[in-house]
Amino acid sequence: MAGHRKLNRPTDQRMAMLRGLVTSFLEHEKIETTDTRAKETRSLAEKMITLGKRGDLHARRQALAFITKEEVVTKLFAELAPKYAERNGGYTRMYKMGPRRGDAAEMVILELV
């Protein structure tokens, strides 16, 4: 389900990290992370919002299989999906913040439009 970036992790660790990032992103509607992680998170979060726009039982179960908190899925289907009902993709925005102090990784803020 994820994109093409391996992020220097085995598949199970990478998917667990991305599931956590997508869950906290949809919960708080804004996260601060590295550029490559944000690009992967953006892809998966937009797929989850598209599932929320479908709104049927199968879409809800698919979202529950990926998102780790049930209340986030409820928020996705009740609040976020109706907000983007007339929009065809492009639900997220990335702002570059500059390099991180410790290792100079490019940091971004990922937020919902």
N, C-alpha and C positions, 0 to 999 in steps of 0.2 A: 504494500500500500504506500510505502514511502517512495521518495524520489530516487535519485541516483547517487547521492553523496553518502559515503560510508562513515564519515566523521571519526575515523580512527577507533572504531568500536566494533565488537562482534554484533551480529544481527540482533540477538536477544537484548543486549544492553542498549543498543541504539534505539530499538523500538520502544523499550521501557522509558528511555529518556524523552523520546518524542511524544509518547503518550502523556507523560507528566507535563511537558511543555505546553501541549495543546490543551490539556485540562486546565492548567493555571491561566493560560491565555484567555480561554473562553470564560473562565470564572471572573477574572479581574479586568478583562477587555484590554489589557495592556501589559506587556512584559519587556524587560531589558535583558538582552542576550547577545551572543556573538552573531556576526553576519551570516555565516553558513548555517548555523542552527536556526536562525530566524527564517531563512529561505525555505528550509524543510518544514518548519512549523507552519509557515504561511500556507504552503501547499496543502497540508493535512487539515488545517483549520478551515480553509475554504471548502474542502470536501465535506467536512462536518456541517457547515452552515448550509450547503446544498442539500444534504440529507435532511436537515431541519426544515428546509423549504418544502420538501416532498411531503413531510408530515404524517406519513402512514405508519402503521405498526412495524412493518419490516424495516423502515428507515430508522425508527426509534431503537429497535433492537441492534441494528448495525452500529449506531452511535454508542449505545451502551456497551457494546463489545470492545470499543476502542477507548472511549473516555472513561476515566477511572472513578469519577464521582457521579452518583445518580442525580444530585441536585443541579449539577452543571448541565446534564442532559435536559432536565426539566427547564432550566433557564434558556438553553439553546432553542428548544421547540416552542416555548411560550413567549419569550421576549425577543431574542436575536433574529430568528428566522422571519417573523412577521415584519421586522424592521427593514429587512433586505428583500422583501417579496418582489418588488418591481425591479430589482437590480440583478443583472446577469453577470455575476462574478465580480472580482475586484473589491472584496470586502475589507481588505487590510491595507495598512500603510506602514512604510518603514522610514524611520529617520536615523541617519548616521550620526553617531555621537563622537566619533574619533577613537583613537586606540585606548585599550585598557592599560592601566598603569603597570601591572605586573608583567605581562607577557606581550604587550603591544598588539593584542588581538583586536580586530575592528569590531566595535560595539554598536548596536543599533537598538532603537525602541520600536517594537512592533505593536501596533494598535489597530483597533477596528475603526473603520471610516465612519 
